[in-house]
Amino acid sequence: MKFKVVFEPSGEGGYTVYVPSLPGCISAGDTLEEALANIREAISLYLEEDELLQVPEKASVMEIVA
């Protein structure tokens, strides 16, 4: 799977990184390399958790804007 990630310089130094397509999937690191490694781990954990929250077969899922 491919995900776009956004790196933002942190005010304290280092980087905050998040995945726009995975709400709440955020990490950080002191260097770009560390932030990248950390977001890869966060994505992996996010997807494992998502598997635990599978929608029952007879249910429907919709995305709406209110």
Secondary structure, 3 states (H helix, E strand, C coil): CCCCCEEEECCCCCEEEECCCCCCCEEEECCHHHHHHHHHHHHHHHHHHHHHCCCCCCCCCCCCCC
